[in-house]
């Protein structure tokens, strides 16, 4: 159609052509109905999406293919629209219109795939010499490259690859956007199923070396160095040179940075990359500079939110009505995971990430002690886990206040019970006597205001109780001695995974992981290595809650429980009131045993 060809004249991209359709139709007073104009507009709103770098099948896809989406997904088009596209593919003359319509026909298999693909490739080659933006020309050639490989258009392969290399060469001479250079070279250096039509190695290698020295930004240099290593796998000199250029790019970024934490981030990247690429000399330089880098001046951004008084009042109401300290403490042992529901937290984390444009644009670096970078979030999974920990941490801190208030209220109403009384109640619930005594001592230390001592005593028992439960299940966890190495049990992080595999409540597993381990509050490691001194009552209350959870379901050594009974206790470590907590423990085990025997 003349309207489709006219819309493509002189535009920089297909979206611009789509915006011109309605105006041209109105100005020319063409006898077209609104539906036809709308569908022609939509035809040019589809885009080409290049495959990820390093893909085994380089190229680009015409998207969106499946819905729901905007514009309407290609496969959702009805028969009338498909007929329109078929008609356009046979009649338009402008290369942009021919490329788009022939590509749609090929994608939806509306005609012979080989013929439609060849028409689209020829049109994309013409567009590479036209008025389109360079990135649009690049995407067109990537699509053409994918089509010739997919359909087997061997006669066109040399033309497409030559056009790609010519575009790379010209872009390097002008120092244009590296997007074009990186994506085209990535496609050309990918393993090919057919060698016929491939260009001599020398031209490709020359362009790769030229590109590596043309750009200075770290990301581009890293991508190009990766391509050199992939192509020159047997040439150790070229591989090492490319790797050194990449590491030095990080060091150069550190030289140019002015903010202390940015300097440290770049130096950490340089050291990490040098270690990964086996460049010990550069690694030593980066680490030395990192250790002596300027100190970071941290800034705190306070955030306030108000909770209704009813929130605290409702939580503490059962403790105000309890008739004795042991009933009140039983209620405390029966509270839900302080981190909250895992499903709810995951949904919240995803919602935050989906709405955070800034979070998707920047790199997040987590710093540890001595202002040294601890980890860099890489990819959506890392970002999600980091956001999940942040959501869980908010819940943990909030419930820390509630749990501490409840313990304080027990002391205010009933005084501090004796160690023997608390220990006796814990043993009656089925807890191991040694663990029961530790938990009882930790509670009393809290009540007398020795919060740091309570944490130092309670936290190690979480790991001991987890190990005891896994031994009851006969889970293989012991690391046997090898050579001079001593045989040991793994740490808490490794113990939580088999607990979950045996049915441990995931809400509680997340609380223990986020509160105690390295990705969250890291209370376990800080306690073990002597870095936790000024302990507040909220942290102490949370440590006691973590300890009590597993201590109350870990049995005495002399008791040989069936594995199903242990799994039942892991799956439901707490039960609903009003049963007293020691009765709850005994009843839960008996109920699990009855269910297993049934």
C-alpha positions as CSV (number, residue, x, y, z in Angstrom):
1,X,0.0,0.0,0.0
2,X,1.1,3.5,-0.8
3,X,0.3,4.7,2.7
4,X,2.7,2.1,4.3
5,X,5.5,3.1,1.9
6,X,4.9,6.9,2.5
7,X,5.0,6.4,6.3
8,X,8.5,4.9,6.1
9,X,10.1,7.7,4.0
10,X,12.9,9.5,5.8
11,X,12.1,8.2,9.3
12,X,14.7,7.1,11.9
13,X,12.8,4.1,13.3
14,X,9.6,2.1,12.9
15,X,7.9,3.9,15.8
16,X,8.2,7.1,13.9
17,X,6.6,5.5,10.9
18,X,3.7,4.3,13.1
19,X,3.1,7.9,14.3
20,X,2.9,9.1,10.7
21,X,0.3,6.7,9.4
22,X,-2.8,8.4,10.7
23,X,-1.6,11.9,9.8
24,X,-0.7,10.9,6.2
25,X,-4.0,9.2,5.8
26,X,-5.9,12.3,6.9
27,X,-3.8,14.7,4.8
28,X,-4.1,12.6,1.7
29,X,-7.8,12.0,2.3
30,X,-7.4,8.3,1.6
31,X,-10.5,6.1,1.5
32,X,-9.5,3.9,4.4
33,X,-11.6,2.9,7.3
34,X,-10.4,3.5,10.9
35,X,-9.7,-0.2,11.5
36,X,-7.3,-0.4,8.5
37,X,-5.4,2.7,9.7
38,X,-5.3,1.4,13.2
39,X,-3.9,-2.0,12.1
40,X,-1.3,-0.3,9.9
41,X,-0.2,1.9,12.8
42,X,0.1,-1.2,15.0
43,X,2.2,-3.0,12.3
44,X,5.0,-0.5,12.8
45,X,4.9,-0.5,16.6
46,X,6.4,-4.0,16.9
47,X,10.1,-4.0,17.7
48,X,13.2,-6.1,17.2
49,X,14.7,-7.4,20.5
50,X,18.3,-8.6,20.2
51,X,19.1,-11.9,21.9
52,X,21.2,-11.6,25.1
53,X,24.9,-11.3,24.6
54,X,26.6,-14.7,24.6
55,X,23.5,-16.4,23.3
56,X,24.1,-19.7,21.5
57,X,21.7,-18.5,18.8
58,X,22.5,-14.8,18.1
59,X,20.1,-12.6,16.3
60,X,16.9,-10.7,17.2
61,X,13.2,-11.5,17.6
62,X,10.2,-9.6,16.4
63,X,8.2,-8.9,19.5
64,X,5.8,-9.1,21.2
65,X,4.9,-12.6,19.8
66,X,2.5,-13.7,22.6
67,X,0.3,-11.6,24.9
68,X,-1.2,-10.0,26.8
69,X,0.8,-6.9,25.7
70,X,0.9,-3.6,23.9
71,X,0.9,-3.6,21.0
72,X,-1.3,-6.6,20.6
73,X,0.8,-9.8,20.4
74,X,1.4,-11.0,16.8
75,X,-0.2,-14.4,17.5
76,X,-3.4,-12.7,18.8
77,X,-4.1,-11.1,15.5
78,X,-7.3,-12.3,13.8
79,X,-7.7,-13.7,10.3
80,X,-8.5,-10.3,8.7
81,X,-5.4,-8.7,10.2
82,X,-3.3,-11.6,9.0
83,X,-4.7,-11.3,5.5
84,X,-3.8,-7.6,5.6
85,X,-0.2,-8.4,6.5
86,X,0.0,-11.0,3.8
87,X,-1.3,-8.5,1.2
88,X,1.1,-5.8,2.4
89,X,4.1,-8.1,2.2
90,X,3.3,-8.7,-1.5
91,X,2.7,-5.1,-2.4
92,X,4.9,-2.6,-0.4
93,X,8.1,-1.4,-1.9
94,X,9.9,0.6,0.8
95,X,12.6,-1.6,2.5
96,X,11.3,-0.8,6.0
97,X,7.8,-1.8,5.0
98,X,9.0,-4.9,3.2
99,X,11.2,-5.9,6.1
100,X,8.4,-5.5,8.6
101,X,5.6,-7.2,6.7
102,X,7.7,-10.0,5.3
103,X,9.1,-10.6,8.8
104,X,5.6,-10.8,10.3
105,X,4.6,-13.2,7.5
106,X,7.6,-15.4,8.3
107,X,7.1,-15.2,12.1
108,X,3.4,-16.3,11.8
109,X,4.1,-18.7,9.0
110,X,1.5,-17.1,6.7
111,X,3.4,-18.0,3.5
112,X,6.4,-20.1,2.6
113,X,8.9,-19.5,5.4
114,X,12.0,-19.6,3.1
115,X,10.6,-17.0,0.7
116,X,9.3,-14.7,3.4
117,X,12.7,-14.9,5.3
118,X,14.7,-14.2,2.1
119,X,12.5,-11.1,1.4
120,X,12.9,-9.8,4.9
121,X,16.7,-10.3,4.9
122,X,17.1,-8.5,1.5
123,X,15.1,-5.6,3.0
124,X,17.1,-5.5,6.2
125,X,20.3,-5.3,4.1
126,X,18.9,-2.3,2.2
127,X,18.0,-0.6,5.4
128,X,21.6,-0.9,6.6
129,X,22.5,1.7,4.0
130,X,19.4,4.0,4.6
131,X,18.3,6.8,6.9
132,X,17.5,4.7,10.0
133,X,19.2,5.3,13.3
134,X,22.4,3.2,13.6
135,X,20.9,1.1,16.4
136,X,17.9,0.3,14.2
137,X,20.2,-0.7,11.4
138,X,22.1,-2.9,13.8
139,X,19.0,-4.6,15.1
140,X,17.9,-5.2,11.5
141,X,21.2,-6.9,10.6
142,X,21.0,-9.0,13.8
143,X,17.5,-10.1,12.7
144,X,18.8,-10.9,9.2
145,X,21.7,-12.9,10.7
146,X,19.3,-14.9,12.8
147,X,17.1,-15.5,9.8
148,X,19.8,-16.7,7.4
149,X,21.1,-19.1,10.1
150,X,17.6,-20.4,11.0
151,X,16.4,-21.0,7.4
152,X,19.7,-21.9,5.9
153,X,20.0,-19.0,3.4
154,X,23.7,-19.8,2.7
155,X,23.9,-17.6,-0.4
156,X,22.9,-14.6,1.7
157,X,25.1,-15.3,4.7
158,X,28.3,-13.7,3.2
159,X,26.4,-10.6,2.4
160,X,24.9,-10.3,5.8
161,X,28.2,-11.0,7.7
162,X,30.0,-8.5,5.4
163,X,27.4,-5.8,6.1
164,X,27.8,-6.5,9.8
165,X,31.6,-6.1,9.8
166,X,31.4,-3.0,7.5
167,X,29.0,-1.4,10.1
168,X,31.3,-2.3,12.9
169,X,34.3,-0.9,11.1
170,X,32.5,2.4,10.3
171,X,31.2,2.6,13.9
172,X,34.7,2.2,15.3
173,X,36.1,4.9,13.0
174,X,33.5,7.3,14.3
175,X,33.6,6.0,17.9
176,X,29.8,5.5,17.8
177,X,27.6,3.9,20.3
178,X,29.4,0.7,21.4
179,X,26.0,-1.1,21.4
180,X,26.3,-1.6,17.7
181,X,29.9,-2.9,17.9
182,X,29.4,-5.2,20.8
183,X,26.1,-6.8,19.6
184,X,27.3,-7.3,16.0
185,X,30.7,-8.8,17.0
186,X,29.0,-11.0,19.6
187,X,26.8,-12.4,16.9
188,X,29.6,-12.9,14.4
189,X,31.9,-14.6,17.0
190,X,29.2,-17.1,18.2
191,X,29.8,-20.7,17.2
192,X,28.4,-21.4,13.8
193,X,26.9,-24.7,12.6
194,X,28.0,-24.0,9.1
195,X,31.4,-22.6,8.1
196,X,30.3,-21.8,4.6
197,X,30.1,-18.1,4.0
198,X,32.2,-17.1,7.0
199,X,34.8,-14.3,6.6
200,X,38.5,-14.7,7.1
201,X,39.6,-14.7,10.8
202,X,42.0,-11.8,10.3
203,X,39.3,-9.2,9.7
204,X,37.3,-10.3,12.7
205,X,40.4,-10.4,14.9
206,X,41.6,-7.0,13.7
207,X,38.2,-5.4,14.5
208,X,38.0,-7.1,18.0
209,X,41.5,-5.7,18.8
210,X,40.6,-2.3,17.5
211,X,37.3,-2.2,19.4
212,X,39.1,-3.2,22.6
213,X,41.3,-0.1,22.4
214,X,38.6,2.3,21.1
215,X,36.3,2.3,24.1
216,X,37.2,3.0,27.7
217,X,34.0,2.4,29.7
218,X,34.3,-0.7,31.8
219,X,31.2,-2.4,30.7
220,X,32.0,-2.2,27.0
221,X,35.6,-3.2,27.6
222,X,34.5,-6.2,29.6
223,X,32.0,-7.3,26.9
224,X,34.7,-7.0,24.2
225,X,37.3,-8.8,26.3
226,X,34.9,-11.6,26.7
227,X,34.5,-11.9,23.0
228,X,38.2,-11.9,22.5
229,X,38.6,-14.7,25.0
230,X,35.9,-16.7,23.3
231,X,37.4,-16.3,19.8
232,X,41.1,-16.6,20.8
233,X,40.7,-19.5,23.2
234,X,43.8,-21.2,21.9
235,X,45.9,-18.0,21.9
236,X,47.1,-17.4,25.4
237,X,48.8,-14.1,24.6
238,X,45.7,-12.5,23.2
239,X,43.5,-13.9,26.0
240,X,45.8,-12.5,28.6
241,X,46.1,-9.1,26.9
242,X,42.3,-8.8,26.7
243,X,41.9,-9.8,30.4
244,X,44.6,-7.2,31.4
245,X,42.8,-4.5,29.5
246,X,39.6,-5.4,31.3
247,X,41.1,-5.3,34.8
248,X,42.9,-2.0,34.0
249,X,39.6,-0.5,33.0
250,X,38.3,-1.0,36.6
251,X,41.5,0.5,38.0
252,X,41.2,3.5,35.7
253,X,37.6,4.0,36.9
254,X,38.9,4.0,40.5
255,X,41.5,6.7,39.5
256,X,38.7,8.9,38.0
257,X,36.2,8.4,40.9
258,X,36.0,11.1,43.6
259,X,33.6,9.5,46.1
260,X,35.3,7.1,48.5
261,X,32.7,4.3,48.3
262,X,32.8,4.5,44.4
263,X,36.6,4.2,44.5
264,X,36.3,1.1,46.8
265,X,33.6,-0.4,44.5
266,X,35.8,-0.1,41.4
267,X,38.9,-1.4,43.2
268,X,36.8,-4.4,44.6
269,X,35.6,-5.1,41.0
270,X,39.2,-4.9,39.8
271,X,40.4,-7.4,42.4
272,X,37.5,-9.7,41.9
273,X,37.9,-9.7,38.1
274,X,41.7,-10.2,38.3
275,X,41.2,-13.2,40.6
276,X,38.6,-14.6,38.3
277,X,40.9,-14.2,35.2
278,X,44.0,-15.5,37.0
279,X,46.0,-12.3,37.0
280,X,47.7,-12.3,40.4
281,X,49.9,-9.3,39.9
282,X,46.9,-7.1,39.0
283,X,44.9,-8.6,41.9
284,X,47.6,-7.7,44.4
285,X,47.7,-4.1,43.1
286,X,43.9,-3.8,43.4
287,X,43.7,-5.3,46.9
288,X,46.5,-3.1,48.2
289,X,44.8,0.0,46.8
290,X,41.5,-1.2,48.2
291,X,42.8,-1.6,51.8
292,X,44.4,1.9,51.7
293,X,41.5,3.6,50.0
294,X,39.9,6.8,51.6
295,X,37.4,6.0,54.3
296,X,33.7,6.2,53.4
297,X,31.6,8.9,54.9
298,X,28.3,7.2,55.4
299,X,25.0,9.1,55.6
300,X,21.8,7.8,57.3
301,X,18.4,8.6,55.8
302,X,15.8,8.3,58.6
303,X,12.4,6.9,57.7
304,X,9.5,7.2,60.0
305,X,6.1,5.4,60.0
306,X,3.5,5.4,62.6
307,X,1.7,2.3,63.9
308,X,-1.6,2.5,65.7
309,X,-1.5,1.9,69.4
310,X,-4.0,-0.8,68.9
311,X,-1.3,-2.8,67.1
312,X,0.8,-3.0,70.3
313,X,-2.3,-3.2,72.5
314,X,-3.7,-6.2,70.7
315,X,-0.4,-8.1,70.8
316,X,0.1,-7.5,74.5
317,X,-3.5,-8.2,75.6
318,X,-3.1,-11.9,76.1
319,X,-0.1,-11.2,78.4
320,X,-2.1,-8.8,80.5
321,X,-4.8,-11.5,80.9
322,X,-2.5,-14.5,81.6
323,X,-2.9,-15.9,85.1
324,X,0.7,-17.0,85.7
325,X,4.2,-16.4,84.3
326,X,4.3,-19.9,82.7
327,X,1.0,-19.3,80.9
328,X,2.3,-15.9,79.6
329,X,5.6,-17.4,78.6
330,X,3.8,-20.2,76.8
331,X,2.0,-17.5,74.8
332,X,5.4,-16.0,74.0
333,X,6.7,-19.3,72.8
334,X,3.6,-19.6,70.6
335,X,4.1,-16.4,68.6
336,X,4.5,-16.5,64.8
337,X,7.8,-16.0,62.9
338,X,9.0,-12.4,63.5
339,X,9.9,-12.1,59.8
340,X,6.3,-12.7,58.8
341,X,4.8,-14.8,56.1
342,X,7.3,-15.8,53.4
343,X,4.7,-15.7,50.6
344,X,3.6,-12.2,51.6
345,X,7.1,-11.0,51.9
346,X,8.0,-12.4,48.5
347,X,5.0,-10.7,47.0
348,X,6.0,-7.4,48.6
349,X,9.6,-7.7,47.4
350,X,8.5,-8.4,43.8
351,X,6.1,-5.4,44.0
352,X,8.9,-3.1,45.2
353,X,11.3,-4.3,42.5
354,X,8.7,-4.0,39.7
355,X,8.1,-0.4,40.7
356,X,11.7,0.6,41.3
357,X,13.1,2.0,38.1
358,X,16.1,3.4,40.0
359,X,16.9,0.0,41.4
360,X,17.0,-1.6,38.0
361,X,19.3,1.1,36.6
362,X,22.0,1.1,39.3
363,X,24.4,-1.5,40.7
364,X,23.8,-2.3,44.4
365,X,26.9,-2.9,46.5
366,X,26.6,-4.2,50.0
367,X,29.4,-3.1,52.3
368,X,30.7,-4.9,55.3
369,X,33.1,-4.1,58.2
370,X,36.1,-1.8,57.6
371,X,34.2,-0.2,54.7
372,X,35.1,-3.1,52.5
373,X,32.6,-4.2,49.8
374,X,31.0,-7.5,50.8
375,X,29.1,-8.3,47.7
376,X,27.7,-6.9,44.5
377,X,24.2,-7.7,43.5
378,X,24.3,-9.4,40.1
379,X,21.0,-9.9,38.3
380,X,17.4,-10.0,39.1
381,X,17.6,-13.0,41.5
382,X,20.2,-11.3,43.7
383,X,18.2,-8.1,43.7
384,X,15.1,-10.0,44.6
385,X,16.8,-11.8,47.5
386,X,18.3,-8.5,48.7
387,X,14.8,-6.8,48.7
388,X,13.3,-9.9,50.4
389,X,15.8,-9.6,53.2
390,X,15.0,-5.9,53.6
391,X,11.3,-6.6,53.8
392,X,11.9,-9.4,56.3
393,X,14.3,-7.2,58.4
394,X,11.6,-4.6,58.8
395,X,9.2,-7.2,60.2
396,X,12.0,-8.6,62.4
397,X,12.8,-5.3,63.9
398,X,9.1,-4.5,64.5
399,X,8.5,-7.8,66.2
400,X,11.6,-7.4,68.2
401,X,9.9,-4.5,70.0
402,X,6.7,-6.6,70.5
403,X,8.6,-9.7,71.9
404,X,10.7,-7.5,74.2
405,X,7.6,-5.7,75.5
406,X,5.9,-9.0,76.2
407,X,8.9,-10.3,78.1
408,X,9.1,-7.1,80.1
409,X,5.4,-7.3,80.9
410,X,5.8,-10.9,82.2
411,X,8.5,-9.6,84.5
412,X,6.4,-6.6,85.6
413,X,3.3,-8.7,86.4
414,X,4.8,-11.9,87.9
415,X,8.4,-11.1,88.8
416,X,11.4,-13.2,87.7
417,X,10.8,-17.0,88.1
418,X,13.6,-19.1,89.4
419,X,16.0,-20.9,87.1
420,X,14.7,-24.3,88.3
421,X,11.1,-23.4,87.6
422,X,11.8,-22.3,84.0
423,X,14.1,-25.2,83.4
424,X,11.5,-27.7,84.8
425,X,8.8,-26.4,82.5
426,X,11.0,-26.7,79.4
427,X,12.0,-30.2,80.3
428,X,8.3,-31.1,80.8
429,X,7.7,-29.9,77.2
430,X,10.2,-32.5,76.0
431,X,13.2,-30.3,75.5
432,X,16.7,-31.7,76.0
433,X,17.8,-30.9,79.6
434,X,21.0,-29.3,78.6
435,X,19.3,-27.1,76.0
436,X,16.5,-26.4,78.4
437,X,18.9,-25.1,81.0
438,X,20.7,-22.8,78.5
439,X,17.4,-21.4,77.3
440,X,16.2,-20.9,80.9
441,X,19.5,-19.1,81.8
442,X,19.2,-16.9,78.7
443,X,15.7,-15.9,79.7
444,X,16.8,-14.9,83.2
445,X,19.7,-13.0,81.9
446,X,17.3,-11.0,79.7
447,X,15.1,-10.3,82.7
448,X,18.0,-8.9,84.7
449,X,19.1,-6.7,81.8
450,X,22.1,-8.7,80.7
451,X,21.2,-8.6,77.0
452,X,24.6,-9.2,75.5
453,X,25.1,-12.3,77.8
454,X,21.6,-13.6,76.9
455,X,22.5,-13.4,73.2
456,X,25.9,-15.0,73.6
457,X,24.4,-17.9,75.4
458,X,21.2,-18.4,73.3
459,X,22.5,-18.0,69.7
460,X,24.9,-21.0,69.7
461,X,22.1,-23.3,70.9
462,X,20.1,-22.6,67.7
463,X,22.8,-24.3,65.7
464,X,23.1,-27.1,68.3
465,X,19.3,-27.7,68.3
466,X,19.2,-27.8,64.4
467,X,22.1,-30.3,64.4
468,X,20.3,-32.5,67.0
469,X,17.1,-32.5,64.9
470,X,19.0,-33.5,61.8
471,X,20.8,-36.3,63.7
472,X,17.5,-37.7,64.7
473,X,16.5,-37.7,61.1
474,X,19.9,-39.4,60.3
475,X,20.6,-36.7,57.6
476,X,24.2,-37.0,56.3
477,X,26.0,-33.7,57.3
478,X,29.2,-34.6,59.0
479,X,32.2,-33.5,56.9
480,X,34.8,-36.3,57.3
481,X,38.4,-35.6,57.9
482,X,40.6,-35.4,54.8
483,X,44.4,-35.4,55.3
484,X,45.2,-32.9,58.0
485,X,41.7,-31.4,58.0
486,X,39.6,-32.2,61.0
487,X,36.1,-33.7,60.6
488,X,33.4,-31.2,61.5
489,X,29.7,-30.5,61.3
490,X,28.7,-27.7,58.9
491,X,27.4,-24.3,60.1
492,X,23.9,-23.1,60.5
493,X,23.4,-22.0,56.9
494,X,24.1,-25.5,55.7
495,X,21.9,-27.1,58.4
496,X,18.8,-25.1,57.4
497,X,18.6,-26.5,53.9
498,X,18.1,-30.2,55.0
499,X,15.7,-29.0,57.7
500,X,13.5,-27.4,55.0
501,X,13.8,-30.6,52.9
502,X,12.4,-32.4,55.9
503,X,9.4,-30.1,56.2
504,X,10.6,-27.2,58.4
505,X,8.2,-24.3,58.3
506,X,9.6,-21.9,55.6
507,X,8.5,-18.8,57.5
508,X,10.7,-19.8,60.4
509,X,13.5,-20.9,58.2
510,X,13.6,-17.4,56.7
511,X,13.5,-15.8,60.1
512,X,16.5,-17.8,61.3
513,X,18.4,-17.2,58.0
514,X,17.7,-13.4,57.9
515,X,18.2,-12.7,61.6
516,X,21.2,-15.0,62.2
517,X,23.2,-15.4,58.9
518,X,25.3,-13.3,56.7
519,X,22.8,-12.1,54.1
520,X,20.7,-10.5,56.9
521,X,21.4,-9.2,60.4
522,X,24.3,-11.7,60.7
523,X,23.8,-12.0,64.5
524,X,25.3,-15.5,64.6
525,X,28.6,-14.6,63.1
526,X,28.9,-11.3,64.9
527,X,28.3,-13.1,68.2
528,X,30.7,-15.9,67.4
529,X,33.5,-13.6,66.4
530,X,33.1,-11.1,69.2
531,X,31.8,-8.2,67.1
532,X,28.5,-7.7,68.9
533,X,28.8,-5.7,72.2
534,X,26.1,-3.1,72.6
535,X,23.1,-5.4,72.5
536,X,19.6,-3.9,72.8
537,X,16.6,-5.6,74.3
538,X,14.9,-6.1,70.9
539,X,17.9,-8.1,69.6
540,X,18.1,-10.1,72.8
541,X,14.4,-10.9,72.6
542,X,14.7,-12.1,69.0
543,X,17.7,-14.3,69.8
544,X,15.7,-15.9,72.6
545,X,12.8,-16.5,70.3
546,X,15.1,-18.1,67.7
547,X,16.7,-20.3,70.4
548,X,13.3,-21.3,71.9
549,X,11.9,-22.3,68.6
550,X,14.3,-25.2,68.0
551,X,15.1,-26.1,71.6
552,X,11.4,-26.8,72.3
553,X,11.2,-29.4,69.5
554,X,14.6,-30.9,69.9
555,X,14.3,-34.0,72.2
556,X,16.5,-35.6,74.8
557,X,19.2,-37.9,73.4
558,X,17.7,-41.0,75.1
559,X,14.4,-40.5,73.2
560,X,14.3,-42.3,69.9
561,X,11.5,-40.6,68.0
562,X,10.4,-41.7,64.6
563,X,11.6,-39.5,61.8
564,X,8.0,-38.7,60.8
565,X,7.4,-37.3,64.3
566,X,10.4,-35.0,64.0
567,X,9.2,-33.9,60.6
568,X,5.8,-33.1,62.0
569,X,7.4,-31.0,64.7
570,X,9.5,-29.2,62.1
571,X,6.4,-28.5,59.9
572,X,4.5,-27.1,62.9
573,X,6.9,-25.8,65.5
574,X,4.2,-23.8,67.2
575,X,0.5,-24.5,67.8
576,X,-2.5,-22.3,68.6
577,X,-3.3,-21.3,72.2
578,X,-4.9,-21.7,74.7
579,X,-3.1,-25.0,75.5
580,X,-0.1,-24.5,77.7
581,X,3.2,-24.6,75.9
582,X,4.5,-27.7,77.6
583,X,1.2,-29.5,76.9
584,X,1.4,-28.3,73.3
585,X,4.8,-29.8,72.8
586,X,3.9,-33.2,74.2
587,X,0.5,-33.3,72.4
588,X,2.0,-32.3,69.0
589,X,4.5,-35.2,69.2
590,X,1.7,-37.7,70.2
591,X,-0.6,-36.5,67.4
592,X,2.2,-36.8,64.9
593,X,2.9,-40.3,66.0
594,X,-0.8,-41.3,65.8
595,X,-1.0,-39.9,62.3
596,X,2.1,-41.8,61.2
597,X,0.8,-45.1,62.7
598,X,-2.6,-44.6,61.0
